[in-house]
Amino acid sequence: MAAEWLQDFYEVVSSTAMFDKEGSIYYFKQNGKTRELYKNKKLIYKFDGYFGKVVDIVDGDIYFIANSKSGSTLYKYSDQKLFRSSSYDNIVDAIIIDNNNALTVTINEDGYKVSKISLENKIGDISLDEIIQNSDNFSFKKVDHKLYLETKKYNELSNLEFSMLYPSYSYDSKEGSSYYFNALFTDPVIFNMLNIYAYKQDDEKVVGATYTNERYIPFDISVASIKDKNKAIYQRDYEISFDIYGPLYKKGRYLLDLHGKYKLDSDHKDKNLAILSLNHIYKESYPLASYDKTLSDLKVLTKEDRGNIGYAINYNFTKQLFSSSYIQGNLQHLNSNIDQLGSHKGVKVVNHILEYDKDDINSLIEGVDDDFYTKSISSYTIGLSKSFDISRYFYYFPLSLKGESLFINYSSYDMKFDTKDIDMTQKIIGVRFDTLFLHKIPLPITIKYIENDRSLDDYKVSFNLGFEF
């Protein structure tokens, strides 16, 4: 019922909105050169101008700030008439105390000032007359127009600043512990970003950096150094990739973009990947929700590697059902045209998210015992999740609980090898706790129970802990 009520009043507005005691909502919209005042989507008053905001509603009288001949002032709209409530021309905000007094915020020569004023009831007039350029009409000090601000061309690289630190820890009952460290630097305009990372997984240690620039044509360059105790002689001890991308269409929640990528992969010294992908995304999400309300994500790509042509079709979707309950799913088909497996060619199946992120045509199956290659893989995943708003905050204990969610999914895989085909199923049950460390730092905790019918073990448990500051 509440959702339907909000949808009835959903509107694109040009000012802040304000409720009265009866639940009616007031706001301004801009229509060309006209400022329009609305009550519950109904136009009740309009005037020539580009500025106006509602500041208070008292006994049906609407108080708002708008243009005056020499600045901005406080007005009252009552009984279909407009009254000017103050003779001051430097009012930028106000709140009504009673029928005769108001608390106002004004701009003076020394800055902002909060004052109590007496309300007036003069017939108002809002116009677009040019402000007379005469210092007598203002409370500001005279300005020396010969003064100028020295400027220089903005350089996004020299303006990089530290933005975020994101360390995380994960434990797998089969693979053991993994550590991940990520430091992000960005400039104030977010034209470019530098991501420095390091992680340890099994006997592999990786240190790398990714530089992203989106000022003109978006691109990113990644370089990583790899140390592995079990490294084979045919493997590289580094990775380098270059990715160029850009939106072909973007409107509202819709995005269609194209990616072109070239990568020197560490799996094999001769493995150089050329990838072209097309992505179409529709996404509706809200800041406090655990999951997207609606997500439709379709990705189509092709890959060339040492004469081997592969392609992939991957579709993810999420839809809110009711009461913070969601259904999620994935459909994918990854294919390679190789005649015989070998030399790290084909479609790679990995069991860890860090390995999955390395290649656009990898398939993540968390329950398998080890990574391997296949000629093709087709799969579907269906899942349900439910988020709860059970929270607990403490005064002195350093860890507080914001919310939690339960999730379960079922996956089925069909894989083709040289001499046989293999079917595989996997079930995952998990819980996620959204906690706060020291009342400020987000600290998500995720625990999963995973069963895979092709694994040597009956099940495995994974634990992930990560935070950002």
Buried (B, 14 or more C-beta within 10 A) or exposed (E): EEEEEEEEEEEEEBBEBBEBEEEBBBBBBBEEEEBBBBBEEEEEBBBEBEBBBBBBBBEEBBBBBBBBBBBBBBBBBBEEEBBBBBEBBBBBBBEBBEEEEBBBBBBEEEEEEEEEBEBBEEEBEBEEEEEEEEEEEBBEEEEEEEEEEEEEEEEBEEEBEEBEEBBBBBBBEBBEEBEBBBBBBBBEEEBBBBBBBBBBBBEBBBBBBBBBBBEEEBBBBBBBBBEBEEBEEEBBEEBBBEBBBBEEEEEEEEBBBEBBBBBBBBBBBBBBBEBBBBBBBBBBEEEEBBBBEBBBBBBBBBBBBEEBEBBBBBBBBBBBEEEBBBEBBBBBBBBBEBEEBEBBBBBBBBBBBBBBEBBBBBBEBBBBBEBBBBBBBBBBBBBBBBBEEEEEEEEEEEBBBBBBBBBBBEBEBBBBBEEEEEEBBBBBBBEBBBBBEEEEEBBBBBBBBBBBEBBEEEBBEBBBBBBBE
